Amino acid sequence: MYAFDIETPTTIADAVAALKADEAQPLGGGQTLIPTLKARLAAPSKLISLARVADMQGVSVAGDTLRIGGATTHATVASDAAQSYPGLAALAGHIGDPAVRNRGTIGGSIANNDPAACYPAAALASGATIVTDTREIAADDFFVGMFETALAEGEIVTAVSFPIPQAANYQKFVQPASRFSLVGVFVAKYADGVRVAVTGASEGGVFRWTEAEQALSSDFSADALKDLSVSADGMISDLHGTGDYRAHLVKVMTGRAVKAAG
């Protein structure tokens, strides 16, 4: 590590103001940023911790919408969203290990947009709205590519709003060493149709499998997928699995998610 300053603002306005400093960088739970600093892949002179910003904490429900503060930990989502959105709560409860779940935050995960992170799939499949300090961004417009989002410099994720589905489930094929998703699929059924989002598989990051959405909107069963296939073009190919293998897993995990969602 190296020397840097850290600030702990307690309001969104103070956090935004602090981020205007040269080389300042926001710090959520630090599950990605701290290892990056240790490896000296980044060297900001100041970190702005969002952990004490009260307006970015907690889980609440209004009507058919679940709102989660950007600084809310995975463990809190797992416990406090269990009644309103059990599919999302179950996803949060299986991220990493207890240490990660008690430090990592939903805002940090979504803002980082790791290609194998779980929350981006949930946000995209749910048609969530990402709330920042300046605007609201539909999930379909937020995730631009691998490690890329629509966030402007200095903009922070203050909350995420999830329309609560009729049924939902997330299935991931875990890469044992990292516990990230080799392939993860989130399926969410709404009155106007089904949305399916895939993480861990594509070189372009999280994406929607539209062919599966169309089939499942007509017949919400794993049998609806039997004649579908996923192209291996653009899929990640590495020591953990080829592009063809990941393409195969997308269909398998989608079927499992549909069965589990019921």
Salt bridges, closest charged atoms under 4 A:
GLU7 OE2 - LYS46 NZ 2.93
ASP140 OD2 - ARG195 NH2 3.01
ASP140 OD1 - ARG208 NH1 3.19
GLU155 OE2 - ARG135 NE 2.74
GLU213 OE1 - ARG208 NH2 2.87
ASP238 OD1 - ARG246 NH1 3.16
